[in-house]
Amino acid sequence: MTDEKACEKFENAWQTTGMSKKVGLMIPEMMEGLVDGKVRGFYIFGENMANTEPDIHKVEHELASAEFLVVQDIFLNETTRFAHVVLPAAAWSENDGTFTNSERRVSRVRTASPPPGISKPNWWIFKQIAKRMGHDWTSDSGQELWDDEISVVAPNLGGVKYYRIEGDGLQWPCPTVEHPGTTYLHKGGTFTCGQGRFTPADWTPPAEVPDADYPLVLSTGRRLYHYHTRTQTGRCEGLNDLLGEETADISFADADRIGVADGETIRVKSRRGEVAVRANVTPEVPEGMVWMAFHFRDGNANWLTHAAFDPVTLTAEYKACAVCIEKI
């Protein structure tokens, strides 16, 4: 955004002028802006923020404070409860387009079943909103969006065209249509900037550390059988049979100290809230730590996490907050 040449490039591509040269707000700043009025309209698509963001009580207050909130998703969820408008989107299997995975491979996605009801692809919804704001975007399909815009303005994707990804796809960087794609990066130890750049960082302690009242560290993450807030996997009976509720994973030493047996219901508390979950006593968790996930609304670790953020990236400090355990 602060690069004059980059802004000029996209102004030419999008046939516009006056693009902002200022860096925009990060998610925590957006959320806080809903409360103090700096952010008046908020548009969320494909993200269940009422479950994924730290300190759910704080997040719900922020979402409830929004002057105008639009949520675009494939299912109703915890976040759509706060929306003034819900726009029904088509799921990935109801779309025709591309996926880019973690190995940088761009692959085709074809429609397996028609979207139910009035749900539409995300790009179609965006285009209709733009039209009502006076813009007539020319691309009218996933292929046109990719071939005529994305691959044109993104140098690493310049050689990725629909006719080239009918089989196993292509891995970027793929700058030209003659390029075979890049199987792995930094071949022969060669980096785009030489031999790589190292930036030292000063270590800082967690924002909240254990004390007498909250003697354990809560660390959070994901479990094998569910994806994020279960918007999709929670509707799958087989996966719910494998994992139907949240647990608090604790060490044998902490279980013995508190007098908790495996499978017993316990209360996990922090300064933000508390949840009642079953104890999963396991050798995989070290003494002094509690491990939980955020897949389930009940027992969600984010009732407990705090809204401390990295000062540079504004990434939430999900991995460390102080908690205590009580036997119920």
ZIKA-V499047 format. One record per residue. SS is DSSP state (H for helix, E for strand, C for the rest). PSI is psi as a letter, one per 20 degrees, with the letter a starting at -180 (* if undefined). Layout:
# ZIKA-V499047
ss: (SS	SS)
psi: (PSI	PSI)
This chain:
# ZIKA-V499047
ss: (C	C	C	H	H	H	H	H	H	H	H	H	H	H	C	C	C	C	C	C	C	C	C	C	C	C	H	H	H	H	H	H	H	H	H	H	C	C	C	C	E	E	E	E	E	C	C	C	H	H	H	H	C	C	C	H	H	H	H	H	H	H	H	H	C	C	C	E	E	E	E	E	E	C	C	C	C	C	C	H	H	H	C	C	E	E	E	E	E	C	C	H	H	H	C	C	E	E	E	E	C	C	C	C	E	E	E	E	E	C	C	C	C	C	C	C	C	C	C	E	C	H	H	H	H	H	H	H	H	H	H	H	C	C	C	C	C	C	C	C	C	H	H	H	H	H	H	H	H	H	H	H	H	C	H	H	H	C	C	C	C	H	H	H	C	C	C	C	C	E	E	C	C	C	C	C	C	C	C	C	C	C	C	C	C	C	H	H	H	C	E	C	C	E	C	C	C	C	C	C	C	C	C	C	C	C	C	C	C	C	C	C	C	C	C	E	E	E	E	E	E	C	C	C	C	C	C	C	C	C	C	C	H	H	H	C	H	H	H	H	H	H	C	C	C	C	E	E	E	E	C	H	H	H	H	H	H	H	C	C	C	C	C	C	E	E	E	E	E	C	C	C	C	E	E	E	E	E	E	E	E	C	C	C	C	C	C	C	E	E	E	E	E	C	C	C	C	C	C	C	H	H	H	C	C	C	C	C	E	C	C	C	C	C	C	E	C	C	C	C	E	E	E	E	E	E	E	C)
psi: (h	j	o	g	h	g	g	h	g	h	g	g	h	j	l	r	r	k	q	p	j	q	p	a	q	r	g	h	h	g	g	h	h	h	g	j	j	h	o	h	p	p	o	p	p	k	p	m	h	i	h	h	q	q	m	h	g	g	g	h	g	g	h	h	i	p	h	o	p	p	p	o	r	i	q	q	a	h	h	i	h	i	q	h	p	p	p	o	q	q	r	h	i	j	q	o	c	q	q	o	a	i	j	k	p	o	q	q	p	q	p	h	q	q	p	q	c	j	q	r	q	g	h	g	g	g	h	h	g	h	g	i	j	j	p	n	p	h	p	k	r	h	g	h	g	g	h	i	f	g	i	g	i	o	h	i	j	h	j	o	q	g	i	i	k	h	d	j	a	q	p	q	p	m	h	r	i	i	p	i	r	o	g	q	r	k	p	j	j	p	q	h	k	c	j	q	p	p	o	q	p	p	p	q	r	q	h	p	q	q	a	h	h	n	i	q	p	p	q	r	b	q	r	g	i	q	o	d	k	k	h	g	h	i	j	o	g	g	h	h	h	h	o	i	r	q	r	o	p	r	r	h	g	h	g	g	h	i	k	p	q	p	i	q	p	r	p	p	q	a	i	h	a	q	q	o	r	q	p	n	p	q	i	i	p	q	p	i	q	p	p	r	a	k	h	q	g	p	j	p	h	i	i	h	r	q	l	q	q	p	h	g	i	k	p	q	m	h	i	o	r	p	r	r	p	p	p	*)
